[in-house]
Amino acid sequence: MSESEPAAFEVRLRSKRVQRELDSLLKADYQRVIARLRGLAHDLRPQGCEKLSDDIYRIRVGDIRIIYLIDEENKRIDVGRIRRRTERTYREIEDLFR
């Protein structure tokens, strides 16, 4: 599947906080994360993704974690967190998507 084909799913950042998390990344990390986010539009559950609960998943980009919710009914992926792996990364993930 090529990048020029229309995306099967819309990928969107859930909040301004997630946008700030993305913007705060180093340039190389930013580009790698953007590439993975674009890939999610075509492959909802790429190799290496991990199901955290119900429809909430995470993918790794080096030591950065992208936590997202798959909304199949609306054909949308909501990104709730983009962070470097720490003890706080996975706290209260259920509340991210309420």
Protein Blocks (a to p, Z undefined) as FASTA:
>chain_A
ZZkbccfbdcddfbfklmmmmmmpcfklmmmmmmmmmmmmmmmbgghiacfbfjbccdde
hjaccdddddfknopacdfbdcdddfklmgoklmmmZZ
